[in-house]
Amino acid sequence: PSTRAPAACQGTIYLWNWDDKIIISDIDGTITRSDTLGHILPTLGKDWTHQGIAQLYHKVSQNGYKFLYCSARAIGMADMTRGYLHWVNERGTMLPMGPVLLSPSSLFSALHREVIEKKPEKFKVECLTDIKNLFYPNKEPFYAAFGNRPTDVFSYKEVGVPLNRIFTVNPKGELVQEHAKTNISSYVRLGEVVDHIFPLLMRGSSSAFPCADTFSQFTYWREQLPLAGR
């Protein structure tokens, strides 16, 4: 008989509809204020989180969107990463639950790829493409995405996220919408107009007729812009 103690493995299964709209979020530099310090300071109990992000993500989630956290961190940091995401608390508001996808590589190789080489897109594009293919026949399951680097923008564009719904943030907390880079905002300000960018998703008893982002309460009641020359 074997003398080894029985091993147990815990996990979470997320059951989503094929037509759900997904928000992708990077972690280091996007939720945390720094790529490198984001790995270290939370383990010391220091809050290094961007102001307003928990409130914003919570509001977006309340409007019916699903969250997917994707990071080039090594899979060996899975417990610490999930613990950090559960630990973020903004006046009682926490980050929405969602799958946490990490790189299946060692800590040092993942850290070298993200911090030294600055090429986390190698993992992200392949990973997000695999997730995207799970939602067939929906060819565009990713509604919007948040990151902090040009490599994040590249990854998100590669998997079909519209450029006008790709947001990048810098260490100062300045949020930029990629198709209009001169318009500098923040997580707090975006949270104030969340219903305009992330309109409430109306779903009936059947998921066969999803509410498209081109038809919502906001787009229905919005006044049409006057035609040029009139």
Solvent accessible surface area in square Angstrom, and as a share of the most:
residue,aa,sasa,rsa
1,P,178,1.12
2,S,95,0.61
3,T,139,0.81
4,R,214,0.78
5,A,86,0.67
6,P,135,0.85
7,A,105,0.81
8,A,104,0.81
9,C,132,0.79
10,Q,176,0.78
11,G,76,0.73
12,T,97,0.57
13,I,165,0.84
14,Y,72,0.27
15,L,171,0.85
16,W,51,0.18
17,N,64,0.33
18,W,104,0.37
19,D,9,0.05
20,D,5,0.03
21,K,38,0.16
22,I,0,0.00
23,I,0,0.00
24,I,0,0.00
25,S,0,0.00
26,D,2,0.01
27,I,0,0.00
28,D,0,0.00
29,G,4,0.04
30,T,0,0.00
31,I,0,0.00
32,T,0,0.00
33,R,87,0.32
34,S,25,0.16
35,D,26,0.14
36,T,61,0.36
37,L,71,0.35
38,G,1,0.01
39,H,20,0.09
40,I,93,0.47
41,L,27,0.14
42,P,22,0.14
43,T,76,0.44
44,L,132,0.66
45,G,56,0.54
46,K,101,0.43
47,D,83,0.43
48,W,51,0.18
49,T,17,0.10
50,H,4,0.02
51,Q,148,0.66
52,G,5,0.05
53,I,0,0.00
54,A,0,0.00
55,Q,62,0.28
56,L,0,0.00
57,Y,0,0.00
58,H,72,0.32
59,K,78,0.33
60,V,0,0.00
61,S,35,0.23
62,Q,124,0.55
63,N,16,0.08
64,G,35,0.33
65,Y,3,0.01
66,K,70,0.30
67,F,3,0.01
68,L,3,0.02
69,Y,3,0.01
70,C,1,0.01
71,S,0,0.00
72,A,0,0.00
73,R,5,0.02
74,A,0,0.00
75,I,100,0.51
76,G,71,0.68
77,M,17,0.08
78,A,15,0.11
79,D,118,0.61
80,M,73,0.33
81,T,0,0.00
82,R,104,0.38
83,G,38,0.36
84,Y,10,0.04
85,L,9,0.04
86,H,92,0.41
87,W,114,0.40
88,V,7,0.04
89,N,86,0.44
90,E,35,0.16
91,R,237,0.87
92,G,64,0.61
93,T,22,0.13
94,M,91,0.41
95,L,14,0.07
96,P,20,0.12
97,M,120,0.54
98,G,7,0.07
99,P,27,0.17
100,V,24,0.14
101,L,38,0.19
102,L,17,0.08
103,S,3,0.02
104,P,105,0.66
105,S,35,0.23
106,S,67,0.43
107,L,80,0.40
108,F,160,0.66
109,S,51,0.33
110,A,2,0.01
111,L,65,0.32
112,H,88,0.39
113,R,33,0.12
114,E,7,0.03
115,V,29,0.17
116,I,115,0.58
117,E,75,0.33
118,K,113,0.48
119,K,93,0.40
120,P,2,0.01
121,E,34,0.15
122,K,113,0.48
123,F,27,0.11
124,K,3,0.01
125,V,35,0.20
126,E,123,0.55
127,C,20,0.12
128,L,0,0.00
129,T,52,0.30
130,D,93,0.48
131,I,32,0.16
132,K,47,0.20
133,N,98,0.50
134,L,135,0.67
135,F,17,0.07
136,Y,161,0.61
137,P,83,0.52
138,N,30,0.16
139,K,146,0.62
140,E,128,0.57
141,P,1,0.01
142,F,3,0.01
143,Y,12,0.04
144,A,0,0.00
145,A,0,0.00
146,F,0,0.00
147,G,0,0.00
148,N,34,0.18
149,R,28,0.10
150,P,115,0.73
151,T,28,0.16
152,D,1,0.01
153,V,17,0.10
154,F,104,0.43
155,S,0,0.00
156,Y,1,0.00
157,K,111,0.47
158,E,99,0.45
159,V,2,0.01
160,G,30,0.29
161,V,5,0.03
162,P,44,0.28
163,L,75,0.37
164,N,62,0.32
165,R,37,0.14
166,I,0,0.00
167,F,6,0.03
168,T,19,0.11
169,V,4,0.02
170,N,50,0.26
171,P,101,0.64
172,K,171,0.73
173,G,17,0.16
174,E,63,0.28
175,L,3,0.01
176,V,27,0.15
177,Q,32,0.14
178,E,20,0.09
179,H,103,0.46
180,A,34,0.26
181,K,128,0.54
182,T,135,0.78
183,N,88,0.45
184,I,89,0.45
185,S,29,0.19
186,S,27,0.18
187,Y,3,0.01
188,V,67,0.38
189,R,148,0.54
190,L,11,0.06
191,G,7,0.06
192,E,131,0.59
193,V,65,0.37
194,V,13,0.08
195,D,82,0.43
196,H,93,0.41
197,I,44,0.22
198,F,0,0.00
199,P,10,0.06
200,L,76,0.38
201,L,31,0.15
202,M,105,0.47
203,R,97,0.35
204,G,57,0.55
205,S,131,0.85
206,S,55,0.36
207,S,34,0.22
208,A,61,0.47
209,F,171,0.71
210,P,59,0.37
211,C,24,0.15
212,A,50,0.38
213,D,42,0.22
214,T,109,0.63
215,F,128,0.53
216,S,7,0.05
217,Q,105,0.47
218,F,65,0.27
219,T,32,0.19
220,Y,133,0.51
221,W,192,0.68
222,R,130,0.47
223,E,152,0.68
224,Q,154,0.68
225,L,159,0.79
226,P,117,0.74
227,L,113,0.56
228,A,110,0.85
229,G,90,0.86
230,R,230,0.84
